[in-house]
Amino acid sequence: MTRPSPHRAATTLRARQAQVVAGLRLSDLAAEAELGTIVRLAAALLGAPCATVNVLDTAEQCQLATHGFVGGPSPREESLCEQTRRLTEDVFASTDLLVDERFRANPWVDGRYGRVRGYVSAPLRVEQVVIGTLCVFDPEPHAFTPLDLQRLADLADVVVALLERDRQAQRAEALTAELARAHAFDRALLDALPVGVLAVDEQGRVQQFNQVCRDWHGPVRLGERLAPVGQTFGSLFAADGRTPLRPEDMPSARALGEGRVQDLEIVAAPPSGPARRLSVTGSAIRDSDGGLLGAVVALADVTRQRELEDRLRAEALHDPLTGLPNRGLLVDRVEHGLTTTARTGLPLAVLFCDLDGFKAVNDEHGHPAGDVVLQETARRLQTVLRPGDTVGRLGGDEFVAVCPGVPGEAAAAALAARIVAAVGAPVVVGRGPTGPVEVRVGVSVGVTLATGADVAGAVLARADEAMYRVKRERRSGVR
């Protein structure tokens, strides 16, 4: 048997890829808030300033969501996404593309389009073909760890799930159009669908209600109207999971009244089993003269997807030992504080705290004792700061407090003094033969006041420098 030439195989693959991409509603996907959340999470998880979701259309690369830079379409043949796809269909990473002969002339690397150096991308695979990438990059050299690559691959799976959800919604809409023409679906087909499908007539009376809907909500008689919460339709709530939906707020009623419902999230509490978070898309059905016939809604279970997003968000933004915000979230809080300062005129105080004597605790009592000291320090810092202040852990024994609306240096110094007093109290790290084992650590606090003209990175650097001045003065005996 004669094998197809490599050129013919590549042409066939590209045609298949173009077919899959053509089935995506790229303009709708670009408006998805969840994609924005994912690229922010990707950048925070990997510690790089920029991230994007790329899709390879026939002639160009489209950027559906970006973080840290202004994206836009670019020729497909010049895209890093296309170039790395040709090399591998697995996760690709480079510490510095500028020193790689294969990439140094790429316009995204050499400065014509951008300045990409540290780079990692994970493929977006739909129907067994790679249609784009989720990538994170840094304008400076950046080494990515194996854990970084795995996290990016996990987030790429979430992006693919969003793409598949959009495809499912399109399929449901296609079924809606067919119902408008024929007024009936084959029951076996409806019950085999992985999404819930509900059809009502123009009076809101149930005409179709598939097996997935019955599993979530219990039985509903055809021809009856959907009842209020707690009656035959089970319990439906708004996205907060607490506010009961009124009959007029139910997705089918809204589709009848408004003509269309798109990506509405609700919570369903079935007669038995756990509550489910549902994403609902629906539209009114009209005859050829524009007369209202009814409405169809499709309900997709997004519970696991939301749980994964929440977990990834928590892991990305919080320190696992203390539960405090980590560097990524701290920078965000500083940026938010600078915005508030620009509006109110009141300075933003940033206090950089570094423990004194912490290494001795680890050396003499072991790392578990050191962990207790860090956790207790986190608790004390939260206790002495004001409501509305943020304290986070940068790593090691470094903490940062972000305090908006501090009236001046005296007030900031008072905050620093409270921190020094609280942290300096003894900490019980265990029990010994004669009773509790106590240790003491000190803290050096560097304070800086910022205005709306500052940038977050410079503010943190100034606070860090101020902390080191405090350490040097203490060592030299200066008070």
Secondary structure, DSSP 4 states (H G I P E B T S, - for coil): -PPPPHHHHHHHHHHHHHHHHHTS-HHHHHT-HHHHHHHHHHHHHHT-SEEEEEEE-SSEEEEEEEESS----EEGGG-HHHHHHHH-SS-EEES-GGG-TTTTTSHHHHSSS----EEEEEEEEETTEEEEEEEEEESS-----HHHHHHHHHHHHHHHHHHHHHHHHHHHHHHHHHHHHHS---HHHHHH-SSEEEEEETTSBEEEE-HHHHHHH----TTSBPPPTTSTT-EEE-TTSSSBPPGGGSHHHHHHHHSEEEEEEEEEE-SSS--EEEEEEEEEEE-TTS-EEEEEEEEEE-HHHHHHHHHHHHHHHB-TTT--B-HHHHHHHHHHHHHHHHHH-PPEEEEEEEEESHHHHHHHH-HHHHHHHHHHHHHHHHHHSPTT-EEEEEETTEEEEEETT--SHHHHHHHHHHHHHHHTS-EEEEEETTEEEEE--EEEEEEEEE-TT--HHHHHHHHHHHHHHHHHHHHHT--
